[in-house]
Amino acid sequence: MLSIMLQAANGAADGAGRGGIMSFLPFILIIVILWFLMIMPQRKRQKETQKMLEALQVKDKVVTIGGIIAEVAKVKKDTVVLSLGKDVQMEVRKNAIASKLVKEDDKPAEDKK
């Protein structure tokens, strides 16, 4: 009788242990899906933007996050001097540049893909 009760208790404990882990499986699956759908593409975009900012050169046409289209006059460590027209220049931080324009149509590079 005692052995039957011990076997029943062990079986219940084994089932509860597996059920506990299995109850967390949907949450783990949701986190993995969110990682691949949201976090990975964002990291890829950040890396591409960083490469674009590091590759900026004088005479490149850029668009700022405020929508200003200008030509790069000088590249410094953390800032860029933009030429807006004849004798009009402004200095902005590099992270204020949204995209680099393609020379052929002056359309943003990401629209050309």
N, C-alpha and C positions, 0 to 999 in steps of 0.2 A: 504494500500500500504506500509506504513511504517513497519507494523508488518510482512509483507511478506519479506521485505528486512532484518529485524532483524533476522528472522528465518533462512534465507539463510546464513547470516553472521555467526550465531551460528553454523549451520551445517558445514560450511566450516572450522571453527575453530576447531570443534570436530574432523573432519576428518584429519586435518593437525596434530593435537596433537597425534593421534594414528599412523599416518604414520611416524612421527618422531621417535617414540619409536620402531616401527616395522622395521625401516631402520637400527637401531643399533642391532637388534636381530642376524643377521648373524655374526657380530663381536664378540658379547658376546658368541655365540655358538662356534666360532673358539677358543676363549680364554679358554673356558671350556674343549674342546677337547685336546688342547695343554697341559693343566694342567694334565689331566689324562694320556696322552701318553708320556709326557716327564718329567715333574717335579716330579710327584709322584714316578715313578720307580727310579729316581736319588736319591731322599731322602731316599728311602728304601735301596739302595746300600750303601749310606753314613752311615746309621745306622748300617748295617751289618759289614761294614769295621771298624767302631768305636768299636763295640763289640769285633771283632777279635783282634784289637790292645790292648784293655784293658785286654783281656784274655791271652795275650802272657806269656809264661812261659819258664824257662830255659830248654834247650834240644829240643825245638820246632824247626823244620826246616821251613825256610821262604824263600820267593823270594822277592828281592827288586825291586823297579821300574826300576832299571838299569839292571835287569836280573841276579843278583848275587844270587846264592843259598848258604845259610849258616845256621848255627845252632846258636840259641840264647844262649849266654854265661851269660849275665847279663841283667836284666831289670831295667831301671831307670825311673824317672818321665816322661821325655820327650824324652829320647833316649834309644837305645838298643845297647848293645855290641854284635857283631856277631863274631862267630869263623869260619874262612874260612878254617882252616887246623891246622896242628901242629904249635903252637906258632905264628899263624897269626890271629890277631883280628882287627876289625874296629868298630867304634862307629858311628851309624847313627840315625837320628831322626826317631821317630815312624812312622810318615806319609810317610817315604820313603819305607815302607814295603808294597808290593803289595798284597801278599797272604801268607797263611800258607799252608805248604805241608801236605798231608795226609801220615801217616807213611807207609802204605802198599806198595804203588808203587812210592812214592815221586812225585805224580801228584798234581797240585793245587786243593784245596778243591772244588772250583766252577765247575771244570771239572767232578767231581765225581757224581754230582746230576743227 
